[in-house]
Protein backbone atom coordinates (compact mmCIF):
# COMPACT_ATOMS: atom_id res chain seq x y z
CA UNK A 1 0.00 0.00 0.00
CA UNK A 2 1.45 3.36 -1.06
CA UNK A 3 1.67 5.91 1.75
CA UNK A 4 0.70 9.49 1.15
CA UNK A 5 2.14 12.58 2.74
CA UNK A 6 0.37 14.55 5.43
CA UNK A 7 0.03 17.39 2.93
CA UNK A 8 -1.84 15.21 0.43
CA UNK A 9 -4.06 13.87 3.19
CA UNK A 10 -4.70 17.38 4.51
CA UNK A 11 -5.88 18.41 1.04
CA UNK A 12 -8.68 15.83 1.36
CA UNK A 13 -10.13 17.73 4.29
CA UNK A 14 -9.21 21.39 3.65
CA UNK A 15 -8.46 23.51 0.61
CA UNK A 16 -4.76 24.43 0.89
CA UNK A 17 -3.63 27.97 0.06
CA UNK A 18 0.02 28.98 -0.33
CA UNK A 19 1.00 31.84 1.97
CA UNK A 20 3.81 33.02 -0.30
CA UNK A 21 4.71 34.91 -3.44
CA UNK A 22 7.49 32.43 -4.31
CA UNK A 23 6.62 30.94 -7.71
CA UNK A 24 8.87 27.91 -7.20
CA UNK A 25 7.17 27.04 -3.91
CA UNK A 26 3.77 27.37 -5.57
CA UNK A 27 4.81 25.07 -8.41
CA UNK A 28 6.18 22.54 -5.91
CA UNK A 29 3.18 22.31 -3.58
CA UNK A 30 0.34 22.92 -6.06
CA UNK A 31 -2.07 24.81 -3.80
CA UNK A 32 -5.58 25.74 -4.88
CA UNK A 33 -5.17 29.44 -4.08
CA UNK A 34 -2.38 31.80 -3.06
CA UNK A 35 -2.35 34.81 -0.78
CA UNK A 36 0.04 37.75 -0.61
CA UNK A 37 0.61 40.71 1.70
CA UNK A 38 3.25 43.47 1.97
CA UNK A 39 5.54 41.21 4.03
CA UNK A 40 5.49 38.53 1.32
CA UNK A 41 5.96 41.11 -1.45
CA UNK A 42 9.01 42.42 0.39
CA UNK A 43 10.49 38.90 0.33
CA UNK A 44 9.54 38.43 -3.34
CA UNK A 45 11.35 41.68 -4.21
CA UNK A 46 14.64 39.88 -3.53
CA UNK A 47 13.86 36.68 -5.48
CA UNK A 48 15.88 36.24 -8.71
CA UNK A 49 12.86 35.03 -10.66
CA UNK A 50 11.08 38.36 -10.26
CA UNK A 51 13.81 40.80 -11.29
CA UNK A 52 12.81 41.18 -14.95
CA UNK A 53 9.18 41.64 -13.96
CA UNK A 54 10.13 44.26 -11.34
CA UNK A 55 12.28 46.16 -13.82
CA UNK A 56 9.46 46.20 -16.39
CA UNK A 57 6.85 47.40 -13.90
CA UNK A 58 9.09 50.11 -12.45
CA UNK A 59 9.98 51.35 -15.94
CA UNK A 60 6.26 51.69 -16.66
CA UNK A 61 5.73 53.56 -13.38
CA UNK A 62 8.61 55.92 -14.14
CA UNK A 63 7.13 56.70 -17.54
CA UNK A 64 3.84 57.78 -15.97
CA UNK A 65 5.43 60.96 -14.63
CA UNK A 66 3.31 61.25 -11.47
CA UNK A 67 4.47 62.87 -8.23
CA UNK A 68 6.88 61.03 -5.93
CA UNK A 69 4.54 59.73 -3.20
CA UNK A 70 1.82 58.71 -5.64
CA UNK A 71 4.42 56.97 -7.78
CA UNK A 72 5.70 54.83 -4.89
CA UNK A 73 2.25 53.72 -3.72
CA UNK A 74 1.23 52.99 -7.31
CA UNK A 75 4.45 51.02 -7.88
CA UNK A 76 3.61 48.76 -4.93
CA UNK A 77 0.14 48.14 -6.38
CA UNK A 78 1.55 47.42 -9.83
CA UNK A 79 4.09 44.98 -8.41
CA UNK A 80 1.48 43.25 -6.24
CA UNK A 81 -0.78 42.78 -9.26
CA UNK A 82 2.05 41.75 -11.61
CA UNK A 83 3.22 39.12 -9.12
CA UNK A 84 -0.38 38.10 -8.44
CA UNK A 85 -0.95 37.70 -12.18
CA UNK A 86 2.08 35.40 -12.45
CA UNK A 87 0.78 33.38 -9.50
CA UNK A 88 -2.67 33.15 -11.10
CA UNK A 89 -1.13 31.16 -13.96
CA UNK A 90 0.03 28.52 -11.48
CA UNK A 91 -3.04 28.09 -9.27
CA UNK A 92 -6.51 27.04 -10.41
CA UNK A 93 -8.23 29.27 -7.88
CA UNK A 94 -7.75 32.81 -6.61
CA UNK A 95 -5.02 35.19 -5.59
CA UNK A 96 -5.56 37.52 -2.62
CA UNK A 97 -4.12 41.03 -3.02
CA UNK A 98 -3.98 43.52 -0.19
CA UNK A 99 -5.27 47.08 0.12
CA UNK A 100 -2.57 49.24 1.75
CA UNK A 101 -2.68 49.09 5.55
CA UNK A 102 -2.67 52.90 5.78
CA UNK A 103 -6.24 52.79 4.41
CA UNK A 104 -7.52 50.44 7.13
CA UNK A 105 -9.69 53.14 8.72
CA UNK A 106 -10.96 54.77 5.52
CA UNK A 107 -13.90 52.99 3.92
CA UNK A 108 -14.16 55.08 0.75
CA UNK A 109 -10.41 55.09 0.08
CA UNK A 110 -10.37 51.30 0.52
CA UNK A 111 -13.17 50.92 -2.03
CA UNK A 112 -11.33 53.13 -4.52
CA UNK A 113 -8.10 51.18 -4.01
CA UNK A 114 -9.93 47.89 -4.55
CA UNK A 115 -11.30 49.21 -7.86
CA UNK A 116 -7.78 50.23 -8.91
CA UNK A 117 -6.41 46.77 -8.11
CA UNK A 118 -9.20 45.03 -10.03
CA UNK A 119 -8.56 47.34 -13.00
CA UNK A 120 -4.83 46.55 -12.90
CA UNK A 121 -5.59 42.83 -12.87
CA UNK A 122 -7.91 43.30 -15.83
CA UNK A 123 -5.02 44.84 -17.81
CA UNK A 124 -3.07 41.64 -17.11
CA UNK A 125 -5.96 39.54 -18.40
CA UNK A 126 -6.98 38.33 -14.93
CA UNK A 127 -10.70 38.67 -14.25
CA UNK A 128 -12.26 39.61 -10.90
CA UNK A 129 -13.43 36.02 -10.41
CA UNK A 130 -9.74 35.06 -9.93
CA UNK A 131 -8.99 37.78 -7.35
CA UNK A 132 -9.80 38.37 -3.69
CA UNK A 133 -9.30 41.87 -2.30
CA UNK A 134 -7.66 41.70 1.12
CA UNK A 135 -8.77 44.22 3.72
CA UNK A 136 -8.02 44.53 7.42
CA UNK A 137 -10.97 43.50 9.61
CA UNK A 138 -11.57 46.97 11.02
CA UNK A 139 -15.11 48.35 11.09
CA UNK A 140 -14.20 50.52 8.10
CA UNK A 141 -12.60 47.62 6.22
CA UNK A 142 -15.66 45.44 6.76
CA UNK A 143 -17.96 48.22 5.50
CA UNK A 144 -15.78 48.56 2.39
CA UNK A 145 -16.02 44.80 1.83
CA UNK A 146 -19.80 44.93 2.16
CA UNK A 147 -19.98 47.46 -0.69
CA UNK A 148 -17.48 45.60 -2.84
CA UNK A 149 -19.29 42.28 -2.39
CA UNK A 150 -22.52 43.87 -3.64
CA UNK A 151 -20.57 45.04 -6.70
CA UNK A 152 -19.34 41.50 -7.39
CA UNK A 153 -15.80 42.07 -6.07
CA UNK A 154 -15.15 39.37 -3.50
CA UNK A 155 -13.01 39.99 -0.45
CA UNK A 156 -10.67 38.32 2.04
CA UNK A 157 -10.87 39.99 5.48
CA UNK A 158 -7.53 39.57 7.23
CA UNK A 159 -6.03 40.37 10.65
CA UNK A 160 -9.06 38.80 12.32
CA UNK A 161 -8.63 38.10 16.03
CA UNK A 162 -12.01 38.54 17.75
CA UNK A 163 -15.51 37.10 17.71
CA UNK A 164 -16.82 40.62 17.05
CA UNK A 165 -14.73 40.87 13.88
CA UNK A 166 -15.91 37.44 12.70
CA UNK A 167 -19.57 38.24 13.36
CA UNK A 168 -19.39 41.60 11.59
CA UNK A 169 -17.86 39.87 8.55
CA UNK A 170 -20.63 37.26 8.56
CA UNK A 171 -23.20 40.07 8.80
CA UNK A 172 -21.61 41.86 5.83
CA UNK A 173 -21.67 38.73 3.67
CA UNK A 174 -17.97 38.79 2.86
CA UNK A 175 -16.65 35.91 0.78
CA UNK A 176 -13.76 34.84 3.04
CA UNK A 177 -12.24 35.61 6.43
CA UNK A 178 -8.73 34.81 7.67
CA UNK A 179 -8.75 34.28 11.45
CA UNK A 180 -5.15 34.17 12.66
CA UNK A 181 -3.73 31.27 14.65
CA UNK A 182 -0.05 31.89 15.37
CA UNK A 183 -0.34 35.53 16.37
CA UNK A 184 -3.14 34.68 18.82
CA UNK A 185 -0.96 31.99 20.36
CA UNK A 186 2.06 34.31 20.43
CA UNK A 187 0.09 36.76 22.59
CA UNK A 188 -1.07 34.13 25.08
CA UNK A 189 2.38 32.53 25.33
CA UNK A 190 3.85 35.93 26.15
CA UNK A 191 1.13 36.60 28.74
CA UNK A 192 1.24 33.19 30.44
CA UNK A 193 4.74 31.86 29.73
CA UNK A 194 3.12 28.57 28.68
CA UNK A 195 3.60 26.30 25.69
CA UNK A 196 0.41 24.76 24.40
CA UNK A 197 -0.41 21.34 22.94
CA UNK A 198 -2.24 21.72 19.59
CA UNK A 199 -5.72 20.94 20.95
CA UNK A 200 -5.22 23.41 23.83
CA UNK A 201 -3.65 26.07 21.62
CA UNK A 202 -5.53 29.39 22.00
CA UNK A 203 -5.15 30.18 18.30
CA UNK A 204 -6.48 26.77 17.29
CA UNK A 205 -9.39 27.09 19.71
CA UNK A 206 -10.19 30.56 18.36
CA UNK A 207 -10.42 29.35 14.74
CA UNK A 208 -12.47 26.33 15.76
CA UNK A 209 -14.85 28.71 17.51
CA UNK A 210 -15.17 30.84 14.37
CA UNK A 211 -16.00 27.71 12.35
CA UNK A 212 -18.63 26.70 14.93
CA UNK A 213 -20.16 30.20 14.74
CA UNK A 214 -20.32 29.93 10.94
CA UNK A 215 -22.04 26.53 11.19
CA UNK A 216 -24.47 27.63 13.87
CA UNK A 217 -25.57 30.71 11.97
CA UNK A 218 -25.64 29.11 8.53
CA UNK A 219 -23.31 31.79 7.17
CA UNK A 220 -21.83 31.28 3.70
CA UNK A 221 -18.58 33.13 4.45
CA UNK A 222 -15.56 30.84 3.97
CA UNK A 223 -13.27 30.45 7.00
CA UNK A 224 -9.54 30.22 6.21
CA UNK A 225 -7.13 29.59 9.09
CA UNK A 226 -3.98 31.71 8.72
CA UNK A 227 -0.70 32.63 10.42
CA UNK A 228 0.54 29.19 11.47
CA UNK A 229 3.66 28.64 13.54
CA UNK A 230 3.77 24.81 13.56
CA UNK A 231 2.45 21.86 11.60
CA UNK A 232 0.71 20.79 14.82
CA UNK A 233 -1.48 23.89 14.59
CA UNK A 234 -2.21 23.17 10.93
CA UNK A 235 -3.20 19.55 11.53
CA UNK A 236 -5.34 20.52 14.54
CA UNK A 237 -7.48 22.55 12.09
CA UNK A 238 -7.84 19.85 9.40
CA UNK A 239 -11.38 20.23 8.08
CA UNK A 240 -11.40 24.03 8.29
CA UNK A 241 -12.59 25.01 4.78
CA UNK A 242 -9.27 26.65 3.83
CA UNK A 243 -5.83 26.85 5.39
CA UNK A 244 -3.15 29.28 4.17
CA UNK A 245 0.26 27.79 4.93
CA UNK A 246 3.86 29.01 4.50
CA UNK A 247 6.31 27.10 2.26
CA UNK A 248 8.37 25.96 5.27
CA UNK A 249 5.36 24.25 6.84
CA UNK A 250 4.15 22.91 3.49
CA UNK A 251 7.57 21.31 3.09
CA UNK A 252 7.33 19.67 6.52
CA UNK A 253 3.87 18.31 5.75
CA UNK A 254 4.96 17.06 2.33
CA UNK A 255 7.96 15.25 3.84
CA UNK A 256 5.99 13.35 6.50
CA UNK A 257 3.63 10.41 6.23
CA UNK A 258 0.97 9.67 8.81
CA UNK A 259 -2.77 9.77 9.07
CA UNK A 260 -4.49 13.16 9.05
CA UNK A 261 -7.99 13.03 10.50
CA UNK A 262 -10.44 15.92 10.23
CA UNK A 263 -10.75 17.91 13.46
CA UNK A 264 -13.49 20.26 12.22
CA UNK A 265 -16.73 19.31 10.49
CA UNK A 266 -18.21 22.19 8.50
CA UNK A 267 -21.85 21.17 8.63
CA UNK A 268 -24.29 24.10 8.78
CA UNK A 269 -27.04 23.62 11.33
CA UNK A 270 -30.25 22.09 10.01
CA UNK A 271 -32.08 25.00 11.62
CA UNK A 272 -29.60 27.91 11.46
CA UNK A 273 -29.74 30.51 14.21
CA UNK A 274 -27.92 33.63 12.96
CA UNK A 275 -26.77 36.09 15.59
CA UNK A 276 -28.49 39.51 15.38
CA UNK A 277 -26.27 41.84 13.28
CA UNK A 278 -23.76 43.95 15.17
CA UNK A 279 -23.98 47.72 14.95
CA UNK A 280 -20.87 49.84 15.07
CA UNK A 281 -21.02 50.53 18.81
CA UNK A 282 -21.54 46.84 19.66
CA UNK A 283 -18.72 45.84 17.31
CA UNK A 284 -16.27 48.31 18.81
CA UNK A 285 -17.26 47.38 22.38
CA UNK A 286 -17.05 43.64 21.73
CA UNK A 287 -13.65 43.95 20.06
CA UNK A 288 -12.43 46.33 22.77
CA UNK A 289 -13.23 43.75 25.47
CA UNK A 290 -10.71 41.31 23.98
CA UNK A 291 -7.26 42.60 24.96
CA UNK A 292 -5.47 40.14 22.70
CA UNK A 293 -7.55 41.09 19.66
CA UNK A 294 -7.03 44.80 20.30
CA UNK A 295 -3.27 44.40 20.59
CA UNK A 296 -2.83 42.10 17.60
CA UNK A 297 -5.06 44.03 15.19
CA UNK A 298 -3.23 47.28 15.90
CA UNK A 299 0.17 45.57 15.73
CA UNK A 300 -0.75 43.76 12.50
CA UNK A 301 -1.78 46.97 10.75
CA UNK A 302 1.44 48.67 11.88
CA UNK A 303 3.58 45.73 10.70
CA UNK A 304 1.92 45.58 7.28
CA UNK A 305 2.37 49.34 6.96
CA UNK A 306 6.04 49.10 7.99
CA UNK A 307 6.63 46.43 5.35
CA UNK A 308 4.87 48.54 2.72
CA UNK A 309 7.06 51.51 3.69
CA UNK A 310 10.19 49.32 3.45
CA UNK A 311 9.06 48.13 0.01
CA UNK A 312 8.47 51.73 -1.09
CA UNK A 313 12.00 52.60 0.05
CA UNK A 314 13.47 49.77 -2.03
CA UNK A 315 11.41 50.89 -5.02
CA UNK A 316 12.54 54.49 -4.56
CA UNK A 317 16.18 53.35 -4.58
CA UNK A 318 15.59 51.16 -7.63
CA UNK A 319 13.93 54.03 -9.50
CA UNK A 320 16.92 56.21 -8.75
C-alpha positions as CSV (number, residue, x, y, z in Angstrom):
1,X,0.0,0.0,0.0
2,X,1.5,3.4,-1.1
3,X,1.7,5.9,1.7
4,X,0.7,9.5,1.1
5,X,2.1,12.6,2.7
6,X,0.4,14.5,5.4
7,X,0.0,17.4,2.9
8,X,-1.8,15.2,0.4
9,X,-4.1,13.9,3.2
10,X,-4.7,17.4,4.5
11,X,-5.9,18.4,1.0
12,X,-8.7,15.8,1.4
13,X,-10.1,17.7,4.3
14,X,-9.2,21.4,3.6
15,X,-8.5,23.5,0.6
16,X,-4.8,24.4,0.9
17,X,-3.6,28.0,0.1
18,X,0.0,29.0,-0.3
19,X,1.0,31.8,2.0
20,X,3.8,33.0,-0.3
21,X,4.7,34.9,-3.4
22,X,7.5,32.4,-4.3
23,X,6.6,30.9,-7.7
24,X,8.9,27.9,-7.2
25,X,7.2,27.0,-3.9
26,X,3.8,27.4,-5.6
27,X,4.8,25.1,-8.4
28,X,6.2,22.5,-5.9
29,X,3.2,22.3,-3.6
30,X,0.3,22.9,-6.1
31,X,-2.1,24.8,-3.8
32,X,-5.6,25.7,-4.9
33,X,-5.2,29.4,-4.1
34,X,-2.4,31.8,-3.1
35,X,-2.3,34.8,-0.8
36,X,0.0,37.8,-0.6
37,X,0.6,40.7,1.7
38,X,3.3,43.5,2.0
39,X,5.5,41.2,4.0
40,X,5.5,38.5,1.3
41,X,6.0,41.1,-1.4
42,X,9.0,42.4,0.4
43,X,10.5,38.9,0.3
44,X,9.5,38.4,-3.3
45,X,11.4,41.7,-4.2
46,X,14.6,39.9,-3.5
47,X,13.9,36.7,-5.5
48,X,15.9,36.2,-8.7
49,X,12.9,35.0,-10.7
50,X,11.1,38.4,-10.3
51,X,13.8,40.8,-11.3
52,X,12.8,41.2,-14.9
53,X,9.2,41.6,-14.0
54,X,10.1,44.3,-11.3
55,X,12.3,46.2,-13.8
56,X,9.5,46.2,-16.4
57,X,6.9,47.4,-13.9
58,X,9.1,50.1,-12.4
59,X,10.0,51.4,-15.9
60,X,6.3,51.7,-16.7
61,X,5.7,53.6,-13.4
62,X,8.6,55.9,-14.1
63,X,7.1,56.7,-17.5
64,X,3.8,57.8,-16.0
65,X,5.4,61.0,-14.6
66,X,3.3,61.3,-11.5
67,X,4.5,62.9,-8.2
68,X,6.9,61.0,-5.9
69,X,4.5,59.7,-3.2
70,X,1.8,58.7,-5.6
71,X,4.4,57.0,-7.8
72,X,5.7,54.8,-4.9
73,X,2.3,53.7,-3.7
74,X,1.2,53.0,-7.3
75,X,4.5,51.0,-7.9
76,X,3.6,48.8,-4.9
77,X,0.1,48.1,-6.4
78,X,1.6,47.4,-9.8
79,X,4.1,45.0,-8.4
80,X,1.5,43.3,-6.2
81,X,-0.8,42.8,-9.3
82,X,2.1,41.8,-11.6
83,X,3.2,39.1,-9.1
84,X,-0.4,38.1,-8.4
85,X,-1.0,37.7,-12.2
86,X,2.1,35.4,-12.4
87,X,0.8,33.4,-9.5
88,X,-2.7,33.1,-11.1
89,X,-1.1,31.2,-14.0
90,X,0.0,28.5,-11.5
91,X,-3.0,28.1,-9.3
92,X,-6.5,27.0,-10.4
93,X,-8.2,29.3,-7.9
94,X,-7.8,32.8,-6.6
95,X,-5.0,35.2,-5.6
96,X,-5.6,37.5,-2.6
97,X,-4.1,41.0,-3.0
98,X,-4.0,43.5,-0.2
99,X,-5.3,47.1,0.1
100,X,-2.6,49.2,1.8
101,X,-2.7,49.1,5.5
102,X,-2.7,52.9,5.8
103,X,-6.2,52.8,4.4
104,X,-7.5,50.4,7.1
105,X,-9.7,53.1,8.7
106,X,-11.0,54.8,5.5
107,X,-13.9,53.0,3.9
108,X,-14.2,55.1,0.7
109,X,-10.4,55.1,0.1
110,X,-10.4,51.3,0.5
111,X,-13.2,50.9,-2.0
112,X,-11.3,53.1,-4.5
113,X,-8.1,51.2,-4.0
114,X,-9.9,47.9,-4.5
115,X,-11.3,49.2,-7.9
116,X,-7.8,50.2,-8.9
117,X,-6.4,46.8,-8.1
118,X,-9.2,45.0,-10.0
119,X,-8.6,47.3,-13.0
120,X,-4.8,46.5,-12.9
121,X,-5.6,42.8,-12.9
122,X,-7.9,43.3,-15.8
123,X,-5.0,44.8,-17.8
124,X,-3.1,41.6,-17.1
125,X,-6.0,39.5,-18.4
126,X,-7.0,38.3,-14.9
127,X,-10.7,38.7,-14.2
128,X,-12.3,39.6,-10.9
129,X,-13.4,36.0,-10.4
130,X,-9.7,35.1,-9.9
131,X,-9.0,37.8,-7.3
132,X,-9.8,38.4,-3.7
133,X,-9.3,41.9,-2.3
134,X,-7.7,41.7,1.1
135,X,-8.8,44.2,3.7
136,X,-8.0,44.5,7.4
137,X,-11.0,43.5,9.6
138,X,-11.6,47.0,11.0
139,X,-15.1,48.3,11.1
140,X,-14.2,50.5,8.1
141,X,-12.6,47.6,6.2
142,X,-15.7,45.4,6.8
143,X,-18.0,48.2,5.5
144,X,-15.8,48.6,2.4
145,X,-16.0,44.8,1.8
146,X,-19.8,44.9,2.2
147,X,-20.0,47.5,-0.7
148,X,-17.5,45.6,-2.8
149,X,-19.3,42.3,-2.4
150,X,-22.5,43.9,-3.6
151,X,-20.6,45.0,-6.7
152,X,-19.3,41.5,-7.4
153,X,-15.8,42.1,-6.1
154,X,-15.1,39.4,-3.5
155,X,-13.0,40.0,-0.5
156,X,-10.7,38.3,2.0
157,X,-10.9,40.0,5.5
158,X,-7.5,39.6,7.2
159,X,-6.0,40.4,10.7
160,X,-9.1,38.8,12.3
161,X,-8.6,38.1,16.0
162,X,-12.0,38.5,17.7
163,X,-15.5,37.1,17.7
164,X,-16.8,40.6,17.1
165,X,-14.7,40.9,13.9
166,X,-15.9,37.4,12.7
167,X,-19.6,38.2,13.4
168,X,-19.4,41.6,11.6
169,X,-17.9,39.9,8.6
170,X,-20.6,37.3,8.6
171,X,-23.2,40.1,8.8
172,X,-21.6,41.9,5.8
173,X,-21.7,38.7,3.7
174,X,-18.0,38.8,2.9
175,X,-16.7,35.9,0.8
176,X,-13.8,34.8,3.0
177,X,-12.2,35.6,6.4
178,X,-8.7,34.8,7.7
179,X,-8.7,34.3,11.5
180,X,-5.1,34.2,12.7
181,X,-3.7,31.3,14.7
182,X,0.0,31.9,15.4
183,X,-0.3,35.5,16.4
184,X,-3.1,34.7,18.8
185,X,-1.0,32.0,20.4
186,X,2.1,34.3,20.4
187,X,0.1,36.8,22.6
188,X,-1.1,34.1,25.1
189,X,2.4,32.5,25.3
190,X,3.9,35.9,26.2
191,X,1.1,36.6,28.7
192,X,1.2,33.2,30.4
193,X,4.7,31.9,29.7
194,X,3.1,28.6,28.7
195,X,3.6,26.3,25.7
196,X,0.4,24.8,24.4
197,X,-0.4,21.3,22.9
198,X,-2.2,21.7,19.6
199,X,-5.7,20.9,20.9
200,X,-5.2,23.4,23.8
201,X,-3.6,26.1,21.6
202,X,-5.5,29.4,22.0
203,X,-5.1,30.2,18.3
204,X,-6.5,26.8,17.3
205,X,-9.4,27.1,19.7
206,X,-10.2,30.6,18.4
207,X,-10.4,29.4,14.7
208,X,-12.5,26.3,15.8
209,X,-14.9,28.7,17.5
210,X,-15.2,30.8,14.4
211,X,-16.0,27.7,12.3
212,X,-18.6,26.7,14.9
213,X,-20.2,30.2,14.7
214,X,-20.3,29.9,10.9
215,X,-22.0,26.5,11.2
216,X,-24.5,27.6,13.9
217,X,-25.6,30.7,12.0
218,X,-25.6,29.1,8.5
219,X,-23.3,31.8,7.2
220,X,-21.8,31.3,3.7
221,X,-18.6,33.1,4.4
222,X,-15.6,30.8,4.0
223,X,-13.3,30.5,7.0
224,X,-9.5,30.2,6.2
225,X,-7.1,29.6,9.1
226,X,-4.0,31.7,8.7
227,X,-0.7,32.6,10.4
228,X,0.5,29.2,11.5
229,X,3.7,28.6,13.5
230,X,3.8,24.8,13.6
231,X,2.4,21.9,11.6
232,X,0.7,20.8,14.8
233,X,-1.5,23.9,14.6
234,X,-2.2,23.2,10.9
235,X,-3.2,19.6,11.5
236,X,-5.3,20.5,14.5
237,X,-7.5,22.6,12.1
238,X,-7.8,19.8,9.4
239,X,-11.4,20.2,8.1
240,X,-11.4,24.0,8.3
241,X,-12.6,25.0,4.8
242,X,-9.3,26.6,3.8
243,X,-5.8,26.9,5.4
244,X,-3.2,29.3,4.2
245,X,0.3,27.8,4.9
246,X,3.9,29.0,4.5
247,X,6.3,27.1,2.3
248,X,8.4,26.0,5.3
249,X,5.4,24.2,6.8
250,X,4.1,22.9,3.5
251,X,7.6,21.3,3.1
252,X,7.3,19.7,6.5
253,X,3.9,18.3,5.7
254,X,5.0,17.1,2.3
255,X,8.0,15.2,3.8
256,X,6.0,13.4,6.5
257,X,3.6,10.4,6.2
258,X,1.0,9.7,8.8
259,X,-2.8,9.8,9.1
260,X,-4.5,13.2,9.1
261,X,-8.0,13.0,10.5
262,X,-10.4,15.9,10.2
263,X,-10.8,17.9,13.5
264,X,-13.5,20.3,12.2
265,X,-16.7,19.3,10.5
266,X,-18.2,22.2,8.5
267,X,-21.9,21.2,8.6
268,X,-24.3,24.1,8.8
269,X,-27.0,23.6,11.3
270,X,-30.3,22.1,10.0
271,X,-32.1,25.0,11.6
272,X,-29.6,27.9,11.5
273,X,-29.7,30.5,14.2
274,X,-27.9,33.6,13.0
275,X,-26.8,36.1,15.6
276,X,-28.5,39.5,15.4
277,X,-26.3,41.8,13.3
278,X,-23.8,44.0,15.2
279,X,-24.0,47.7,14.9
280,X,-20.9,49.8,15.1
281,X,-21.0,50.5,18.8
282,X,-21.5,46.8,19.7
283,X,-18.7,45.8,17.3
284,X,-16.3,48.3,18.8
285,X,-17.3,47.4,22.4
286,X,-17.0,43.6,21.7
287,X,-13.6,43.9,20.1
288,X,-12.4,46.3,22.8
289,X,-13.2,43.8,25.5
290,X,-10.7,41.3,24.0
291,X,-7.3,42.6,25.0
292,X,-5.5,40.1,22.7
293,X,-7.5,41.1,19.7
294,X,-7.0,44.8,20.3
295,X,-3.3,44.4,20.6
296,X,-2.8,42.1,17.6
297,X,-5.1,44.0,15.2
298,X,-3.2,47.3,15.9
299,X,0.2,45.6,15.7
300,X,-0.8,43.8,12.5
301,X,-1.8,47.0,10.8
302,X,1.4,48.7,11.9
303,X,3.6,45.7,10.7
304,X,1.9,45.6,7.3
305,X,2.4,49.3,7.0
306,X,6.0,49.1,8.0
307,X,6.6,46.4,5.4
308,X,4.9,48.5,2.7
309,X,7.1,51.5,3.7
310,X,10.2,49.3,3.4
311,X,9.1,48.1,0.0
312,X,8.5,51.7,-1.1
313,X,12.0,52.6,0.1
314,X,13.5,49.8,-2.0
315,X,11.4,50.9,-5.0
316,X,12.5,54.5,-4.6
317,X,16.2,53.3,-4.6
318,X,15.6,51.2,-7.6
319,X,13.9,54.0,-9.5
320,X,16.9,56.2,-8.8
